[in-house]
Amino acid sequence: MMNNLVSNFAALAIWVAQILFFAGLLPQIILNYKLKSTKGLSEFLLFGYLNGTITYLYYIFCCNLPFAYKAIMPMVFLAVIIMIFQRFYYSEIFFDKEYKILFFYILNILVYIFLFKFFIQYQLFGIILGWITALIWGIYQLPQVIKIFKDKTIIGFSFLLAFLVGFGNLIEFIASINLRLPLPTALNAFRGFLIFLIFCLQFWIYRNPSSH
């Protein structure tokens, strides 16, 4: 009975974690809208979010992860697409470089669509994509950490995004251990929580731009 209680609690925790991952993106979308800019975000953060979310979606369905992942992650993907849309919509002037970046985003998505049937058909590729996702998630936030360090400011980057996603990663890590989910899931969640601690340190150090 105790094991069933723990399993049920872990399953509920997975739902909470996934909802936090989605909810964490909303304050950033709202902040982008208020500032009419995404200059506070690293280009690599957005690009990593896009690729990490898509590979994670394939991984979720190929490895048949709990329904919470299947229900919430498509919503996370939609939120990421909105942030990418904001990135270009709020660009005041489109240079050749901007068009090249936009083309690269579109090409990136088309490649994943082309490989959809191939990935879904073979579960082995789901496991491989799980590790690829863990690799992408492992590095995609580092450029944001570096950007904040170089700019000496956290303006344009939502603390709620960092907090909700980081807290969600902690919950997911604990739940994934109890539910014995694939190793990439647990490692990715633990990594996310560590990055969150780094963001907390940066928000504390650079909370007052005038002092830097």
SULCOR-V198742 format. One line per field, one symbol per residue. phi: phi as a letter, one per 20 degrees, with the letter a starting at -180 (. if undefined). psi: psi as a letter, one per 30 degrees, with the letter a starting at -180 (. if undefined). burial: I if it has 9 or more other ideal C-beta (glycine too) atoms within 8 Angstrom, else O. A space follows every 10 residues. Layout:
# SULCOR-V198742
phi=???
psi=???
burial=???
This chain:
# SULCOR-V198742
phi=.fffffffff ffffffffff ffffffffff fgffelacff dfgfffffgf fffffffffg ffelfgggff eeffffgfff ffffgfgefe ffceegffff fffffffgff ffffegffff fcfgffffff ffggffffdf efffffffff flbdfndfff gfffffffff ffffffffel fgggffffff fffffgfffg fffffdfcgf ec
psi=eeeeeeeeee eeeeeeeeee eeeffeeeee eeeefhlgff kkefeeeeee eeeeeeeeee eeghllfeee eeeeeeeeee eeeeeeeeeg kekjleeeee eeeeeeeeee eeeegeeeee fjeefeeeee eeeeeeffff feeeeeeeee fhlgkfkkee eeeeeeeeee eeeeeeeefh lkeeeeeeee eeeeeeeeee eeeeegfjef g.
burial=OOOOOIIOII IOIIIIIIII IIOIIIIIIO IIOOIOOIOI IIIIIIIIII IIIIIIIIII IIIOIIOIII IIIIIIIOII IIIIOIIIOI OOOOOOOIIO IIOOIOOIIO OIOOOIOOII OIOOIIIOII IIIIOIIOOI IOIIIIIIOO OOIIOIIOII IIIIIIIIII IIIIIIOIIO IIOIIIIIII IIIOIIIIII OIIOOIOOOO OO
